[in-house]
Amino acid sequence: MKKLNESDNDFVCDIQAPCFQELMSEEMQFIKQNKTQVSFRKGENLTKQGAFASCILFILDGLVKQFLEIDTSKNLNVRLLQSGDFIGLTSVFSKPTYDISTIALRETKAYLVEKQAIETLIVQNGKFAKSIMQRHVEQESHIYTLLKNLQLKQMNGRLADILLYLSSPQFVGENVFSTLSRKDIAEFAGISTESAVKLLKTYEKENLIKLNDKEIEILNPVELSEISKRG
């Protein structure tokens, strides 16, 4: 992690996220006084599950993998985070530790905002609080959907879900598959790496996808959606 100063070329002067636009000028100044701008290299952890959460992270630019550490050898990937996403909001509302780990998939710039500063603004600015809560609820909803799919869907359906998610319009321009290993994809679907590799080859034979090293091109999203629905 590298701290960025105003003299650095990568320094970002203003926070453009919609929720921060709800702040009064003095509140924005308060945030600026309680934040640090940092840069993470590819492969660096932004947060560690179980570590004390003194800051909320706001991603300025980058691509970040969010995952639960099940044990020393197994993870469950939850989602990918991009510019405009928060990390650690749960620590504002409940326990004082990060409940999930995150790692940079490419160079990522972020604001570290003191958690107490976020708490103060939530109390005094209702519009800001509503916006923050909406973000928090969206994250919680995504996790509930993930858990439901893991419980109810078989491997075919889960892998189809993940391929559709990783190729969705929100990641256009990111070249997501080139940043992920087959193990990463398996950990999104909650299956073994061996099973993921076999299913990907099956999907390729059925002309649903095209494989080229780490790259995965979706050829038939309609049929993948049907596989997802059937579970």
MOSUL-V842980 format. One line per field, one symbol per residue. ss: DSSP state (h for helix, s for strand, l for the rest). psi: psi as a letter, one per 30 degrees, with the letter a starting at -180 (. if undefined). A space follows every 10 residues. Layout:
# MOSUL-V842980
ss->???
psi->???
This chain:
# MOSUL-V842980
ss->lsslllllll lllllllhhh hhllhhhhhh hhhlssssss llllssslll lsllssssss sllsssssss sllsssssss sllllssllh hhhlllslll sssslllsss sssshhhhhh hhhhlhhhhh hhhhhhhhhh hhhhhhhhhh hhllhhhhhh hhhhhhllhh hllllhhhhl lhhhhhhhhl llhhhhhhhh hhhhhlllss ssllssssll hhhhhhhhhh l
psi->kkkklffkff kkelkfkeef ffkleeeeee eefglkklkk lkfkkelkkf lkjflkkjke kakkkklkje afgkljkelk kakfklkgee fefblglkgl lkkkflkkkl kjkkeeeeee eeefjeeeee eeeeeeeeee eeeeeeeeee efkleeeeee eeeeefglff gkffhefffk leeeeefefh lleeeeeeee eeeeeghelk kjbfkjkjei feeeeeeeef .
